[in-house]
């Protein structure tokens, strides 16, 4: 009677290959988690920056530009300012409004990006 003793298992190579594949997959998962975390952080920082710019424009610049335009218009109608001064004040107000609209759009884009990256709806 003879009993074969397994000295070498032929599946050792496949077992080791499966272990290496599992290790590679785990490393890819960690890499993706890190990349996603970084993207969320960047998107969040963009939201903060865009909101800060928007608040700055709304709290200071918009009201100031509006007041300068109104005062210059009043002064122009009374003969105290030239047409060029009035037009310059109106142009400055228009530039401020354009900057305000661009800041609002950038804030909305940054919120959308944060929504897309995080997978959750972000409220103001």
PLY file of the C-alpha trace (Angstrom):
ply
format ascii 1.0
element vertex 124
property float x
property float y
property float z
element edge 123
property int vertex1
property int vertex2
end_header
0.00 0.00 0.00
1.30 3.42 -0.89
0.04 6.85 0.12
1.12 9.85 -1.90
2.62 12.59 0.25
2.00 16.05 -1.12
5.48 17.57 -1.25
4.51 20.33 -3.60
1.03 21.72 -4.12
0.50 22.83 -7.69
-2.00 25.54 -6.66
0.56 27.52 -4.65
1.19 29.82 -7.60
-2.49 30.58 -8.07
-2.94 31.17 -4.36
-0.03 33.63 -4.32
-1.34 35.37 -7.45
-4.75 35.79 -5.81
-3.08 37.25 -2.70
-1.14 39.74 -4.81
-4.29 40.73 -6.70
-6.09 41.29 -3.41
-3.19 43.41 -2.17
-3.23 45.50 -5.36
-6.97 46.01 -5.09
-6.64 47.14 -1.47
-3.94 49.62 -2.50
-6.13 50.95 -5.31
-9.04 51.36 -2.90
-6.86 53.32 -0.47
-5.59 55.46 -3.35
-9.12 56.20 -4.56
-10.29 57.02 -1.04
-7.38 59.42 -0.68
-8.06 61.03 -4.08
-11.76 61.44 -3.30
-10.98 62.95 0.07
-8.62 65.40 -1.61
-11.23 66.34 -4.22
-13.83 66.96 -1.53
-11.40 69.15 0.40
-10.52 71.17 -2.71
-14.21 71.60 -3.60
-15.01 72.69 -0.04
-12.19 75.25 -0.10
-13.52 76.57 -3.41
-16.97 76.99 -1.85
-15.49 78.90 1.09
-13.43 81.14 -1.20
-16.34 81.85 -3.55
-18.70 82.56 -0.65
-16.15 84.91 0.95
-15.74 86.85 -2.28
-19.50 87.05 -2.81
-20.11 88.24 0.74
-17.35 90.84 0.40
-18.84 92.21 -2.80
-22.36 92.23 -1.40
-21.48 93.78 1.94
-19.08 96.49 0.80
-18.63 97.09 -2.87
-22.18 96.85 -4.19
-23.67 99.41 -1.82
-20.69 101.74 -2.19
-20.78 101.65 -6.00
-24.53 102.26 -5.97
-24.17 105.24 -3.65
-21.36 106.75 -5.73
-23.46 106.43 -8.86
-26.50 107.99 -7.20
-24.51 110.89 -5.76
-22.74 111.52 -9.05
-26.03 111.40 -10.94
-27.60 113.85 -8.51
-24.55 116.10 -8.81
-24.61 115.87 -12.60
-28.30 116.83 -12.76
-27.57 119.85 -10.58
-24.57 120.87 -12.69
-21.90 119.97 -10.11
-20.39 117.07 -12.06
-19.46 116.57 -15.67
-20.99 114.01 -17.99
-17.67 112.17 -18.00
-17.73 111.87 -14.19
-21.29 110.57 -14.29
-20.46 108.04 -17.00
-17.37 106.93 -15.10
-19.45 106.36 -11.95
-22.03 104.44 -13.98
-19.26 102.32 -15.56
-17.80 101.57 -12.12
-21.26 100.51 -10.91
-21.73 98.29 -13.98
-18.32 96.71 -13.44
-19.21 96.04 -9.81
-22.51 94.46 -10.84
-20.72 92.30 -13.38
-18.23 91.20 -10.73
-21.13 90.46 -8.39
-22.87 88.31 -11.00
-19.63 86.47 -11.76
-19.07 85.86 -8.04
-22.61 84.50 -7.70
-22.05 82.20 -10.68
-18.72 80.99 -9.28
-20.34 80.30 -5.92
-23.11 78.30 -7.61
-20.52 76.35 -9.65
-18.49 75.58 -6.54
-21.61 74.34 -4.73
-22.45 72.14 -7.70
-18.89 70.78 -7.74
-19.09 69.98 -4.03
-22.43 68.24 -4.65
-20.91 66.19 -7.45
-17.75 65.23 -5.58
-19.38 64.44 -2.24
-22.45 62.76 -3.65
-24.68 64.70 -1.25
-26.82 67.76 -1.72
-25.14 70.79 -0.17
-27.28 73.57 1.17
-26.15 77.12 1.58
0 1
1 2
2 3
3 4
4 5
5 6
6 7
7 8
8 9
9 10
10 11
11 12
12 13
13 14
14 15
15 16
16 17
17 18
18 19
19 20
20 21
21 22
22 23
23 24
24 25
25 26
26 27
27 28
28 29
29 30
30 31
31 32
32 33
33 34
34 35
35 36
36 37
37 38
38 39
39 40
40 41
41 42
42 43
43 44
44 45
45 46
46 47
47 48
48 49
49 50
50 51
51 52
52 53
53 54
54 55
55 56
56 57
57 58
58 59
59 60
60 61
61 62
62 63
63 64
64 65
65 66
66 67
67 68
68 69
69 70
70 71
71 72
72 73
73 74
74 75
75 76
76 77
77 78
78 79
79 80
80 81
81 82
82 83
83 84
84 85
85 86
86 87
87 88
88 89
89 90
90 91
91 92
92 93
93 94
94 95
95 96
96 97
97 98
98 99
99 100
100 101
101 102
102 103
103 104
104 105
105 106
106 107
107 108
108 109
109 110
110 111
111 112
112 113
113 114
114 115
115 116
116 117
117 118
118 119
119 120
120 121
121 122
122 123
